[in-house]
Amino acid sequence: MPTNLIGLLLFLFCVPVSASVSIQHWTTKHGARVYFVENHDIPMLDVAVDFPAGSRFDQPEQNGLARLTHVMLDQGAGGLSDTQISQKLADVGALLGGVFDRDRAGISLRTLSSQHERDSALSILKAVLHKPAFPQAIIQRERARIIASLREEESRPGEVAEKAFYPALYGERGYGLPESGSPASLMKLKRNDLLAWHASRYRAGDAVISLIGDMTQEEAEHLADELSAGLPQGTSALPESKMAGITAPSEKRIAHPSTQSHVLMGLIGISRNDPDYFPLYVGNHVLGGGGFDSRMIAEVRQKRGYAYSAYSYFLPMAQPGPLLIGLQTKNAQVDDALNVARETVTAFVRDGPTEAELTQAKNNLIGGFPLRIDSNKEVLEYLRAIGFYRLPLSYLDDWVKNVEAVTLEQIRDAFRRKVDPAKLSVVVVGGEAR
């Protein structure tokens, strides 16, 4: 089949899937957890393999090792060069992708399910996962690219603010480390460091394999066994430890020649498995997650014109992630805008939403939910989260019910316990430093 036609089919085959998602789950004999949705509506297969190998596991002196290792996985593997890998994928119209964040590192594959295309694409995925070569010359090239990107980010105040925000909450370890490291820490990394990281962090017993598409469960079981068999066996030797955050609030002003100041404000929030997840999620839709329907937009933009955008969101992770509140405003009015944002949070924590606001938030969230699971690609991302964070298999089927069940009192109670306005840390990038 011509490559351009295959690529067109990959684009077109993003059709809706059933609103009810039946997830099959098992563990391979090598210890990998598997999450599978069988869907023969379209001749496509999506595969993802995720590991607890994100930047929070870096040692400060080797910050960037997790990211560089992940970048290098498809830059030569199984006797193939990076160019050969790209060409073989293009020949069958397959797409190889990756995800990397503070918690996890993963590889994904989208391919047609016809035998030749599927087998060819899966052979590349196995090579990338099992036998990355980490060529020295390519390590130097990719490290240089990351360093160049880091230096370019210094000119963008939003990036500067985010890099200062996480250590303000978590210190200089774990979630406080930059995802890509620093130029200085990256330059210290050796090829043997990448080999050791892959051997210790990309293990079968830690792997989460997510599959959706035109494949039987028997075929999925066979594929999952093959994917996990070729990985380093066992689980990571490093024990999971609770991450300590900084409890005292702080305020940091960073000078920048931009005409607007970027403001980030927040505190340590919740993990992905927190029982308060849905009350906080629905409540935050009213506070700052609902766009023009939110309190933050009403107070900061519509009433006072301080900012075009103002928002808030919880970022739950394996361990408690941040509540993040953000806005951009003119340098001369940053203090006024910041005070309004603080007052808005304080009032919301004290009083909670109104009945009308809660009803509108539920309607917005429930009405938009079908669009979030209307293709294999989108369901795959939920499968990955369900598997990695060990969420209930019924998570998608129960999602609407869980949103509908949230009450005003649950929101008030959760925000009062989890969000103390007096503990909000602030980072401002723009204007003069203070």
Phi, psi and omega in degrees: 000132180303142183300320182293328177289320177299315180299322178296319179296320178302321180289318184288331185277049172247053185271161182299146173251171182299143179295331176265123186250116179268111184257124174263138184225136174204172178242131179288166179294347178264001174098358180285138176272132186240138178229120191227133172239119180274126182211107183262014182294328181226149183279063183226154173224130174244131182230141173218143176230121184240150182224151172284077187221035179277183188292340181292344179270353176297147164278142184308321182287346177240028180301128185109348180296315180299316181293313182296320177300315180297317179300326187278349187304318183259017180261042183120118183196147175057034180083003179252143175280170177299322179294318179294322177299313180299319182292317180295323175294317180296325182299330180248009176068023181273155181239123176255131181226177180213157173228138179214131176210198183290332181268316195224162171228134183210161178236140178231155180222134171240126183214157168294151185269358175299148193305309184296310182296316182295312182296319180295315181293318181293330177295326177290316179302316180297318179298316181296320181284320190268324190225052175296138187269333183050058179298136185301317182296323180286326174302314180297320180295312183290324176298317179297322178295317179296316180297318178298320178294319179298319180290326177292326180295337180297340179274352183254113185299328178296320178292319179298318181296316181296320180294331178275335185291313185295315176293336175296331180265322191245357184078201187258029177222168174056232180296343179284347181281142174298141183299324184259003181080197178234161176307320182293315182289325179296323182293341180278346188283138179247163179303320180298331177295319180292318178300316181293322180295315179298317182294329185265334188250339180258063186257150183300321183290346178256352187287144171240116183255123180244133184223136172212135174142202189279078183202141176281164178296324178299317178294321180296320178297318179296316180296316180298322177297318179295317181296319183280332182295327184275356179275160169306134188275163180086196178241169180301139180284347183274122180289150175284130179233150180290133183275128179273134176254177177266119185277332182281131179291156180218163174224126182234128177248123183244123180294143178201142184283010180289154180282342178241150175266139174259124184245128171237135182221140179178187179205173179287128185255253190229160172273170184293338182258013182295133179297343178272009187305307185290318174301320179289322180296311180292317179299319180293334176300324177285317184294305185204006182259357186258022178062230184289350176270359187269158178297319183300315178296317182299315186280316187276320184261301191292320182277328189236346177067028182282333186209151174286323182227141173213137190207169172209152174199151169271139175241080182288137181229193181300321170246167187307120176266180188275155156270124185239129178240129185222153173198163173235139182207166177298144182305322185290339183243020183297320181294319178296315180296320179296318179297320179295319178298316178299313181297324179294317177296315181300315180294322181292318178296322181289315190252336185074184179279166172276167177300319180295319179296319180296316179299315180296319179298314179298316180299317180296313183293313182291321179296328181271349186297317180304329180289344181271352179227033186262014174210159178303319183299318181288321177296323179303318181295324175292320177303317181298317179292317179301316181289312186294318183264007176055048176278162180300146178297335180273012187306312182291318180293330183267354189302309181298317179299320180292323177291315180300328186282347183293134180248164176303316183294323177297319179295312180301314182296315182294316181293323180293327180278327189257343185234106176256106182304333180289345182256011179290126173268150187230137170234128177237125177242117182142151182071212182262150177289152177229000000 
